[in-house]
Amino acid sequence: MLASLFESNEDRSVKVASITDVSPDIFRRMLFYVYGGSVPEEDLKAHATGIIDAADKYIIVNLKLEAETVYVKETDITMDNAIDNLLYADAKNLALLKEAVMDFLAENTAEASEKISFSDVPGHVMKDLMVAFSRREETKQGSQDDNNFTFMRVSELRKKLDEKGLNVDGSREAMIEALKSSGGEREFAILSSLDGIMCVTMNTFMTPNSNSGCYLIMLFRAKCDRAGIAVQTDVITIHQCFVTSRTIF
């Protein structure tokens, strides 16, 4: 988005961009970062929310996450600021900050229920609160599943997304959905063509009668079965089922 402000005019004349929603100090730091520089931690501490707002608006993800990390580290969540921080985190997709607030509420349930009004909190945020409660209980019981995306820490979700080359910005739900969609397995599709049904994987074409093709069909049937989708033995039916049920991957 930042680059689009400075796209050349058709006559190649100099283009002037007017930026009125970011202070000069914040914009200078942001521009320095874009061109390969770094923002000192002291500056991130002093201007965390300003940098977060600007980086979020101009989609400079890494800078936004760096500022968020410092903000969470330097901010003490209290009964007085919990809801303000929660609403800010929800508005800017600050999953790490939201997690910190949810952990605080989960640890101080009784006091929070007496002192905090949740009337302004969007309904969808309650899911994050339930996750925090459940994670806390599972941790107490020592039964937490480290491979369960639902209860995984934001930092771990972002690490897994980064390893897969996926976008690390966004809400917890968006990150989990991205990881589930990537599957961690080979992506494949069963396609119809003039020559018949073909299995396509890793850019290699194989007929369903080949060993690899049969393996893919068996794998697909297993996925459909786990998703509760009825699958016939007919390959074309499997193809149709795939086309209408991509989400199971």
MILUM-511051 format. One record per residue (C-alpha): residue number from 1; chain; x, y, z. Coordinates in steps of 0.2 Angstrom, whole numbers, always signed. Example, Ala and Ser with C-alpha at 12.3 -4.5 7.8 and 13.67 -1.06 7.14 Angstrom:
! MILUM-511051
 mivex fimi  east north    up
     1    A   +62   -22   +39
     2    A   +68    -5   +36
! end
This chain:
! MILUM-511051
 mivex fimi  east north    up
     1    A    +0    +0    +0
     2    A   +14   +12    +4
     3    A   +22    +9   -13
     4    A    +6   +13   -22
     5    A    +6   +31   -15
     6    A   +22   +34   -26
     7    A   +18   +26   -42
     8    A   +24   +36   -57
     9    A   +11   +47   -66
    10    A    +8   +42   -85
    11    A   +19   +57   -90
    12    A   +33   +52   -78
    13    A   +32   +68   -69
    14    A   +36   +69   -50
    15    A   +21   +63   -39
    16    A   +18   +71   -22
    17    A    +9   +61    -9
    18    A    +0   +69    +5
    19    A    +1   +59   +21
    20    A   -10   +66   +35
    21    A   -14   +52   +46
    22    A    +4   +48   +52
    23    A   +15   +59   +62
    24    A   +31   +64   +53
    25    A   +42   +56   +67
    26    A   +32   +39   +65
    27    A   +32   +40   +46
    28    A   +51   +43   +46
    29    A   +54   +28   +56
    30    A   +43   +17   +46
    31    A   +51   +23   +30
    32    A   +68   +20   +37
    33    A   +62    +2   +41
    34    A   +55    -1   +24
    35    A   +72    +3   +16
    36    A   +81   -10   +27
    37    A   +84    +0   +43
    38    A   +78    -5   +60
    39    A   +69    +4   +74
    40    A   +78    +4   +90
    41    A   +68    -5  +105
    42    A   +68   +12  +114
    43    A   +59   +20  +100
    44    A   +47    +5   +99
    45    A   +43    +7  +118
    46    A   +40   +26  +116
    47    A   +30   +25  +101
    48    A   +22    +8  +101
    49    A    +4   +11   +97
    50    A    +9   +25   +84
    51    A   +20   +13   +75
    52    A    +7    -1   +76
    53    A    -6   +10   +69
    54    A    +5   +16   +54
    55    A   +12    -1   +51
    56    A    -5    -9   +51
    57    A   -12    +4   +39
    58    A    +2    +2   +27
    59    A    +4   -17   +29
    60    A   +22   -17   +35
    61    A   +19   -33   +45
    62    A   +36   -36   +52
    63    A   +37   -19   +60
    64    A   +19   -20   +67
    65    A   +23   -37   +75
    66    A   +40   -30   +82
    67    A   +30   -15   +90
    68    A   +17   -27   +96
    69    A   +29   -38  +105
    70    A   +37   -23  +114
    71    A   +20   -16  +118
    72    A   +15   -33  +126
    73    A   +32   -34  +135
    74    A   +31   -17  +142
    75    A   +12   -16  +147
    76    A    +5   -22  +163
    77    A   -13   -28  +160
    78    A   -24   -22  +174
    79    A   -42   -22  +178
    80    A   -42    -4  +172
    81    A   -35    -6  +155
    82    A   -39   -24  +151
    83    A   -55   -20  +140
    84    A   -46    -5  +131
    85    A   -31   -16  +127
    86    A   -43   -30  +121
    87    A   -53   -19  +110
    88    A   -37   -11  +103
    89    A   -30   -29  +100
    90    A   -46   -34   +91
    91    A   -47   -19   +80
    92    A   -29   -20   +74
    93    A   -27   -39   +74
    94    A   -15   -40   +87
    95    A   -16   -58   +92
    96    A    -1   -58  +104
    97    A    -9   -43  +114
    98    A   -26   -51  +114
    99    A   -19   -67  +121
   100    A   -10   -57  +135
   101    A   -27   -49  +139
   102    A   -36   -66  +139
   103    A   -23   -74  +150
   104    A   -25   -60  +162
   105    A   -44   -63  +162
   106    A   -43   -81  +164
   107    A   -31   -80  +179
   108    A   -42   -67  +187
   109    A   -59   -73  +183
   110    A   -68   -69  +199
   111    A   -61   -51  +201
   112    A   -64   -48  +182
   113    A   -82   -53  +183
   114    A   -85   -40  +197
   115    A   -75   -26  +191
   116    A   -75   -26  +172
   117    A   -90   -23  +160
   118    A   -90   -34  +144
   119    A  -104   -24  +136
   120    A   -93   -16  +123
   121    A   -84   -32  +119
   122    A   -88   -40  +102
   123    A   -96   -58  +104
   124    A   -83   -66   +93
   125    A   -70   -62  +106
   126    A   -78   -74  +118
   127    A   -70   -88  +109
   128    A   -53   -82  +113
   129    A   -58   -81  +131
   130    A   -64   -99  +131
   131    A   -48  -104  +123
   132    A   -38   -95  +137
   133    A   -49  -104  +150
   134    A   -47  -121  +142
   135    A   -28  -119  +140
   136    A   -26  -114  +158
   137    A   -35  -129  +164
   138    A   -26  -141  +152
   139    A    -9  -134  +158
   140    A   -14  -137  +176
   141    A   -19  -155  +172
   142    A    -3  -157  +162
   143    A   -14  -164  +147
   144    A   -10  -150  +135
   145    A    -8  -156  +117
   146    A    +6  -146  +109
   147    A    +0  -151   +92
   148    A   -17  -144   +94
   149    A   -18  -127   +84
   150    A   -33  -122   +95
   151    A   -23  -121  +111
   152    A    -7  -116  +103
   153    A    +2  -100  +108
   154    A    +1   -86   +96
   155    A   +20   -85   +95
   156    A   +20  -104   +90
   157    A    +7  -101   +77
   158    A   +17   -87   +69
   159    A   +32   -98   +69
   160    A   +23  -112   +60
   161    A   +16  -100   +48
   162    A   +33   -92   +45
   163    A   +41  -109   +42
   164    A   +28  -112   +28
   165    A   +30   -95   +20
   166    A   +13   -89   +25
   167    A    +6   -73   +31
   168    A   +10   -71   +50
   169    A    -2   -56   +53
   170    A   -20   -58   +58
   171    A   -31   -65   +71
   172    A   -29   -82   +80
   173    A   -43   -89   +70
   174    A   -36   -83   +53
   175    A   -19   -90   +58
   176    A   -26  -107   +63
   177    A   -37  -107   +47
   178    A   -21  -104   +36
   179    A   -12  -118   +45
   180    A   -26  -130   +43
   181    A   -28  -125   +24
   182    A    -9  -128   +21
   183    A   -12  -145   +29
   184    A    +6  -149   +31
   185    A    +4  -162   +18
   186    A    +6  -163    -1
   187    A    -7  -153   -10
   188    A   -16  -162   -24
   189    A   -32  -161   -34
   190    A   -42  -174   -44
   191    A   -46  -166   -60
   192    A   -57  -172   -75
   193    A   -50  -170   -93
   194    A   -53  -176  -111
   195    A   -42  -191  -107
   196    A   -51  -196   -91
   197    A   -49  -192   -73
   198    A   -31  -188   -69
   199    A   -22  -187   -52
   200    A   -11  -171   -51
   201    A    +2  -169   -38
   202    A   +19  -160   -37
   203    A   +16  -155   -55
   204    A   +17  -174   -61
   205    A    +2  -181   -70
   206    A    -3  -199   -66
   207    A   -18  -210   -71
   208    A   -29  -216   -56
   209    A   -23  -234   -61
   210    A    -5  -230   -56
   211    A    +1  -234   -39
   212    A    +4  -216   -35
   213    A   -14  -212   -42
   214    A   -22  -226   -31
   215    A   -13  -220   -16
   216    A   -19  -202   -18
   217    A   -37  -208   -20
   218    A   -35  -219    -5
   219    A   -29  -204    +5
   220    A   -43  -193    -2
   221    A   -56  -206    +4
   222    A   -48  -207   +21
   223    A   -49  -188   +22
   224    A   -68  -188   +17
   225    A   -71  -202   +29
   226    A   -64  -191   +44
   227    A   -74  -176   +38
   228    A   -90  -187   +38
   229    A   -92  -186   +19
   230    A   -99  -201   +10
   231    A   -88  -207    -4
   232    A   -92  -219   -17
   233    A   -80  -231   -25
   234    A   -82  -222   -42
   235    A   -67  -211   -46
   236    A   -78  -198   -54
   237    A   -89  -197   -39
   238    A   -73  -194   -28
   239    A   -68  -180   -40
   240    A   -85  -172   -38
   241    A   -84  -174   -19
   242    A   -67  -166   -19
   243    A   -73  -151   -30
   244    A   -87  -147   -17
   245    A   -77  -151    -1
   246    A   -60  -143    -3
   247    A   -61  -137   +15
   248    A   -57  -154   +22
   249    A   -39  -152   +16
! end
